[in-house]
């Protein structure tokens, strides 16, 4: 009887506790300094509009309607969120039109405890996670492959996400055989790393430094088709 009464008491006590004490969502470690929407040539500050949206939604799909503005008509736009990391350094997070912003990686997202200045004021910035510098891009098979570094650089100027097939580079090095793109890059510690993408997969340029600015592919590759563990 005592155990039954204890169980009832605990159930009632827990039901009276505020929900925030029972389940507290984990917060991110980055504090937002500023949010800029548009292109390199035409962009606007949307910090306040993003803060208003964040009070209602943790996951926000990005398009012109999100902020009620189109800074450069007919041109693909991005949202760049500049934030301060736990060590005090500024980081830049970039989201293309149509993608989803996950507010869980930012501290105080739904409470609006951010956007209080401290941003460097530059459109440029360090993309969080972009730690690899591309040295070379090779497309094909082990038997027949071609250098597509320059063609990939041209595509990267326009798209951060690229779907891979023969049309991407305008060449089919080994007809009738499944092909791959191998990107050879230098990591933050100076070691060479190989990223492999099979036909039909998507290349995410956000992990490569200077992707859309073409600040890569200037040599330094070992010259071997082989490489480290595929990404």
C-alpha positions, 0 to 999 in steps of 0.5 A: 500500500505504501508503494502504491501511495508513493507512486501516486505522489511522485506522479502528481508531483512530476505533473506539477513541474514546469515542462522546462524542468523535465525536458530542456532542449540542448542549445548550440554553442554559437551566438548570432551576431548578424544575418545578411541575405542576398548576394556578394553584390547586393545583400541586406541585413535581416537580423531582426526579421530572422529573430522574429521568425526564430521566436516561432520556429526552430526549423526555417525554410529559406526563400524570399518570403522568409524575409519579405525581400529580394535583394537581387532579382533573378539571382540565387541568394544565400543567407549568411549568419555570422556568429561567435563561437565558444572560443570567441572567434567569428564563424560564418554559416551559409544557407542557400535558397530552399534549404532549411536553417536549424536553429538548434546550433545557435544559443538563445535562438527562440529567445532572441538573445542575439544580434547585439553587434560585434560582427566584423561587418564583412560579407566574407567570413570563415565558413564553419567546417570549411577546413579543406583546400582543394588541390586537384579534381579527377573524374573517371575510373582507375583505368581512365580518368581526366583532370577536371579541376578547372571545370569544377572551379567554374561550376563552383562559382555558381553552385554550392551543391552540384549533382555529379554526372557526365554532363557536369564536366562534359566528358565521359572518360570510360564509357559504360563504366560507373565513374567517380569524382575524386577531389584531393585536398589539403587538410588543416594540419597539412595532410592530403585527403581524398573525397570520393563522389560517385555518379548521381551523388551530390558534391557539397562545396561547404566543406571546402575552403574558398569554394565559390571564390575559386581560391584553390586548384593551384597545385600541390597534389601528389599526382596519384589516383589513389588517396586517403579514405574516401569521404 
